[in-house]
Amino acid sequence: MKSEFTGAPVNTPSEPAKKTQVRTELARAKMVAAATPMFSQNGYDATSVREIEIAAAVKRGMLVYHFGTKEDFWKAVADNIFNLITDQRKARISVLPDMAEREGIAMIIRFHVRAAAQHPEISRLLAQEACQKSWRIQYLVKQHIKPGSVYMEKYVSKALNLTPREFAHWYYIMVSSCATMFSFEPECSLLFGFDCRQDNVIETHSDMLVAMLLAPYP
């Protein structure tokens, strides 16, 4: 095959190379998928490389072969979890300047509720890591949490007339309230007898939080 611009041969992957690439991507995806609930529910130290390989049904040594170290693999898993909502968050931030401020805050709250309901592994991972000082929480804050909170702080603080310290309280009230019901899904089912991830439950939770978090302070 030749380039239409230069006429020079173009190197394209051979069929065996394509199959190898597909197998590599599949193996990586299987290990990330298997490790996500393990890291988010059991934590980093309580999850071994071999346990992940067994759960992913891959051969011994595949994790190190594809990712290098357990630390690098954990970062790949964390990136995959948070990237599930990164594009959605950026899309919403982009339209905030065109919205009334209180409507914008309501949209932020509703987004966090739905993200927590659809991806409870995010809050579960944070519950594992945020309560101790480690390279993992430093990584999460720097790579994923801080970038999303910087604009939110400016926007919400201006709209609600909050000081930086008051915004910190507002932030944790909002994040915790959005996520706890869905992170505690098994408890909710036993305690109240309903599936908290149904659309009508998510909408009710969003409506109640918007009403509470947009109330004047003090």
N, C-alpha and C positions, 0 to 999 in steps of 0.2 A: 504494500500500500504506500502511495506517495502523497506528500503534502500538496494541497491544491495551491499553496502560495509559492513554495520553493521548488517543488518537483522532487525534493529529497525524500528518501524512504522514511516512513514514520514507524517508530517502534511501538507495536501494540502488544499487550499481554497475550501470551500463548494460552491455549485452552487449559493445559495443566496448571499454568500460573494463575489463571482465573479461578479454577477449582480450589487451589491452595488458598487463595485470598478469601474465598467464600467460607472455607472451613475455618480459617483463622478468625474471621469476623464472628462466625457462629459460636466458636469455642469461647471467645472473649465475652460475647453477649450472654451465653449460658452461665458463665462464672459470675458476671456482674449481677444477673437476675437472681441467682441462687444466694449470693452474699448479701443482697439488699435487706431482706428480712432478718438475716442473721446478725449483721452489724447493727441494725436499727433496734432490734429487740434484745440481743444478748450483749452487745458491745464489742469493741475491738479486741480487747485482751482475752475475752472468753470465746472468741471465734478463731479457730485454727485454720491454717492454709489447707491442711488435709481434709478437714470437715467441709470446707467450701468445695474442694475438688470432688469429694464424694457426692455432695448435694447436687453439683452441676453435672455429674456423671461424665467426668473427664479423667484422663489418666494422671497418675501421680507426677508432679513436676510441671504440669501444664501452666499453673498459675505463675510460677516464677519465670517460666519460658516466655510467656506472653506479656507479663507486666513488670518483671524485674524483681521487686520486693513487695512484701505485704503492705508496707507503707504506701508505695506507689499505687498498688491495687486499691487500697482503701480510698485514696484520692480519686481514682477513676470511678469508683462506686458513688462517692459523694457528688462528684461532678454530674454523673448521670442522673442522680436523684434531683438535684437542684435545677439542672438544665430542663427538666420537665416543665417548669413554670417560668423560666427566665424570659423566653420570647413573649409569653403572655403578659408578664409584668412590664416589659419594655413597651409593648403595644399600648397598654393602659396609661403608662406614664406619658407617652407621646401625645395623648389627647387631653390630658389634664389642663393645659393652658387654655383650651377652648371651652371648658366647663365652668359653671358656677362652683365656687369653692366647696360648699357643703355637699353638692352633688358629687364632686370629685372625691371627697372623703368617703362618702357612701359607697362609691365605686371601689375604692381601695379596700374597704372593709369587706364588701361582698366578694371581691377577688380572693382575699385571704381565707374567707370561709370556704369557698368552693375549692380552692387549692388544697386546704387542709382535709376536706372531705374526700377529694379524689386521690390524694397522695399522703395518707396518714404516716407513711414511712419517714416523711420529712421531719415532723414533730417528734417522732419516736427516736430518730437518730439524734436530734438536738437534745432530747431528754437524756440520752446516754452521754453526750459529750459536753454540754454546756455547764455542767455542775462541777467540772474539774479543769484545772489549767493544764493544757497539753498542746502539743503541736497540732492536734486534730481540730480543736476548737479555734485555734489561731488561724488555721487554714480556712475553715468554714466562714469565719467572720471576714477575713480579708478577701476571699475569692467570691463569696456568695451573699452573705448577710449585709455587710456594710454597703456595698454598691446599691442595694435595693432600699436601704434605710436612709441614705443621705438625702435624696430628693424628697422622700416622704416627710422627713423631719422639717425641712424648709416649708413644704406645702402645708402640712397639718398645723405646724406651730403658728404660721401666719394666719391661717383661717380661723383657728380657735384661740389665738392670742396666748400661746403657751410659752413658758420659758424652756430652755433646754432641759432642765431637771424635770419639769412637768411633762415634757414630751416623753422622756424616758419612762415615766410612770404610765402615760397613755399608751405608749408602744407595747409595753409588756402586758397591760390589761387587754389590749386589742389582740395581740398575737396569742396569748394564752386562751382567751375566750373563744377565739376562732377555732383553735385546734383541739382543745381538751376533749370535747365530746367525741370527736372522730378518732383521736388517738386512743381513747378509752372505749372503743367500739364494743368489745366483749362485755365490759362492765355495764354500759348503757343498755345493752340488750337484756342482760339479766335483771337490772335494776328497774327498768321502765317498760320492757317488753316490746320494743320496736327497733327497726333497722334505722340507725341514725344517718345512713348514707343515701336514703331515699330523697328524691328531688324536693318533695314538699317539706321534709324536715330541714334540708339545707336552706331553703328559702325562708322558712320560719326563723331559723337561727340567724340568718342574715338580717332579716327585718328587725328582730329584737336587738341585735347588737348595734345596728345603725341608729336606732332610737336612743339607746343608752349612751353610745360613745359620741353622739353629736349633741348631747345635752350640755348646756352652758356650765363652765367651771370658772370660779367657784360659784 
